[in-house]
Amino acid sequence: MKKSGLTQHDGKALLIGIGNEWRGDDGVGILAARMIREAMIEGLTVIEQSGDGAQLMEAWQGAGKVIIIDAMQSGAAPGAFRLMNAGQSPLPANILKGSSHTFGLVEAIELSRALGTLPRELFVYGIEGKQFEIGSALSAEAVKAAETLVAEFQKNV
């Protein structure tokens, strides 16, 4: 994620933090987006979304580069994160199974791909969650992963 690769209609990459703050680690994408916004990292437009597929497709319409941060449940250790290049290949369908949306991120990406409206560059950071119960707080592992991810953005963008 070097500065030279940032492209969007306004010259900035679009970063979308996805999540539900009321479902524990499902809110880690929102937390990371807020931390990145507060860090005022140059070259990024930062927004928050619930993860509804139609809203995501509308948000990234016309963007050249999109970076998404979302919670995942892949069986990895809580707090682990993984970068996936969704512009080049489909995301594993079961990795983001914590979504409460029937038409969520994975479906929005694949519909956009089929319609030819997928951004030129689309990267997804999945942060492994530990607890997703309604009303639970973010786990310490998820918070630490968000902090690590923000530090990585500050170094590489």
C-alpha positions as CSV (number, residue, x, y, z in Angstrom):
1,M,0.0,0.0,0.0
2,K,2.4,2.6,-1.2
3,K,1.4,6.2,-1.9
4,S,1.9,5.6,-5.7
5,G,-0.8,3.0,-5.7
6,L,-3.5,5.2,-4.2
7,T,-6.1,5.9,-6.8
8,Q,-9.7,7.0,-6.5
9,H,-11.7,9.6,-8.3
10,D,-10.5,12.2,-5.8
11,G,-7.0,10.9,-5.7
12,K,-7.5,9.0,-2.4
13,A,-8.0,5.4,-1.6
14,L,-11.3,4.5,0.1
15,L,-11.0,2.6,3.4
16,I,-14.2,1.0,4.7
17,G,-14.4,-0.2,8.3
18,I,-17.2,-2.8,8.6
19,G,-18.9,-4.0,11.7
20,N,-21.5,-4.0,14.4
21,E,-20.3,-2.3,17.6
22,W,-22.9,-4.2,19.6
23,R,-21.6,-7.7,18.8
24,G,-18.2,-7.8,20.4
25,D,-15.3,-8.4,18.0
26,D,-17.7,-7.8,15.0
27,G,-17.0,-4.1,15.7
28,V,-13.2,-4.4,15.1
29,G,-13.4,-3.0,11.6
30,I,-15.2,0.1,12.9
31,L,-12.6,0.5,15.6
32,A,-9.7,0.2,13.2
33,A,-11.4,2.7,10.8
34,R,-11.8,5.2,13.5
35,M,-8.2,4.8,14.7
36,I,-7.0,5.3,11.1
37,R,-9.2,8.4,10.7
38,E,-7.8,9.8,13.9
39,A,-4.3,9.1,12.7
40,M,-5.1,11.3,9.7
41,I,-3.2,9.1,7.3
42,E,-2.7,11.0,4.1
43,G,-4.2,9.6,0.9
44,L,-7.2,7.8,2.6
45,T,-10.9,8.6,2.7
46,V,-12.3,6.6,5.7
47,I,-15.9,5.6,6.1
48,E,-17.8,3.1,8.3
49,Q,-20.4,0.6,7.1
50,S,-22.6,-2.1,8.7
51,G,-21.6,-4.7,6.1
52,D,-24.8,-4.5,4.0
53,G,-23.8,-5.6,0.5
54,A,-25.9,-3.0,-1.3
55,Q,-24.5,-0.2,0.8
56,L,-20.9,-1.4,0.2
57,M,-21.4,-1.5,-3.6
58,E,-22.8,2.0,-3.5
59,A,-19.9,3.2,-1.3
60,W,-17.1,1.9,-3.5
61,Q,-18.7,2.9,-6.8
62,G,-16.2,4.8,-8.8
63,A,-13.3,4.1,-6.4
64,G,-10.0,3.0,-7.9
65,K,-8.6,1.4,-4.7
66,V,-10.7,0.1,-1.8
67,I,-9.4,-1.3,1.5
68,I,-11.9,-3.0,3.7
69,I,-11.3,-4.0,7.3
70,D,-13.7,-6.6,8.8
71,A,-13.9,-9.2,11.5
72,M,-13.4,-12.8,10.5
73,Q,-13.9,-16.3,11.9
74,S,-11.5,-18.6,10.2
75,G,-10.3,-20.7,13.0
76,A,-7.0,-18.7,13.4
77,A,-5.9,-17.4,16.7
78,P,-7.9,-14.4,18.0
79,G,-6.3,-11.2,16.9
80,A,-4.6,-12.6,13.9
81,F,-5.2,-10.7,10.7
82,R,-5.0,-11.6,7.1
83,L,-4.7,-9.5,3.9
84,M,-6.7,-10.8,0.9
85,N,-6.6,-9.4,-2.6
86,A,-10.3,-9.6,-3.5
87,G,-9.7,-7.8,-6.8
88,Q,-7.7,-10.7,-8.1
89,S,-9.6,-13.7,-6.6
90,P,-12.8,-14.5,-4.7
91,L,-12.6,-14.4,-0.9
92,P,-13.0,-17.7,0.9
93,A,-16.8,-17.9,1.5
94,N,-16.5,-19.2,5.0
95,I,-13.9,-16.7,6.4
96,L,-16.3,-13.9,7.1
97,K,-19.1,-16.1,8.4
98,G,-19.8,-13.7,11.4
99,S,-21.8,-11.4,9.2
100,S,-25.5,-11.0,10.1
101,H,-26.3,-10.0,6.5
102,T,-27.5,-12.4,3.9
103,F,-26.1,-10.1,1.2
104,G,-22.9,-9.1,2.8
105,L,-19.3,-8.4,1.8
106,V,-18.5,-11.6,0.0
107,E,-21.7,-11.5,-2.0
108,A,-21.2,-7.7,-2.8
109,I,-17.7,-8.4,-4.1
110,E,-18.8,-11.3,-6.4
111,L,-21.9,-9.4,-7.7
112,S,-19.7,-6.4,-8.5
113,R,-17.2,-8.7,-10.2
114,A,-20.0,-10.2,-12.3
115,L,-21.3,-6.7,-13.2
116,G,-17.9,-5.4,-14.0
117,T,-18.1,-2.7,-11.3
118,L,-15.5,-4.0,-8.9
119,P,-12.9,-1.4,-8.1
120,R,-9.5,-1.9,-9.9
121,E,-7.9,-2.7,-6.5
122,L,-9.8,-4.2,-3.6
123,F,-8.1,-5.5,-0.5
124,V,-9.7,-7.0,2.5
125,Y,-8.1,-7.1,6.0
126,G,-9.8,-9.8,8.1
127,I,-9.1,-9.6,11.8
128,E,-9.8,-12.8,13.6
129,G,-12.4,-12.3,16.3
130,K,-12.9,-14.2,19.6
131,Q,-16.4,-13.1,20.8
132,F,-19.4,-12.1,18.8
133,E,-22.2,-12.2,21.4
134,I,-24.7,-9.4,21.3
135,G,-23.7,-6.8,24.0
136,S,-20.2,-8.1,24.5
137,A,-17.2,-5.8,24.3
138,L,-14.3,-6.1,21.9
139,S,-11.7,-8.7,23.1
140,A,-8.2,-7.5,24.0
141,E,-6.9,-9.6,21.1
142,A,-9.1,-7.7,18.6
143,V,-8.1,-4.3,20.0
144,K,-4.4,-5.2,19.8
145,A,-4.8,-6.4,16.2
146,A,-6.5,-3.1,15.3
147,E,-3.7,-1.1,16.8
148,T,-1.1,-3.2,15.0
149,L,-3.0,-2.7,11.7
150,V,-3.1,1.1,12.2
151,A,0.7,1.1,12.9
152,E,1.2,-0.9,9.6
153,F,-0.9,1.6,7.7
154,Q,1.1,4.5,9.1
155,K,4.4,2.9,8.0
156,N,3.2,1.8,4.5
157,V,1.0,4.6,3.3
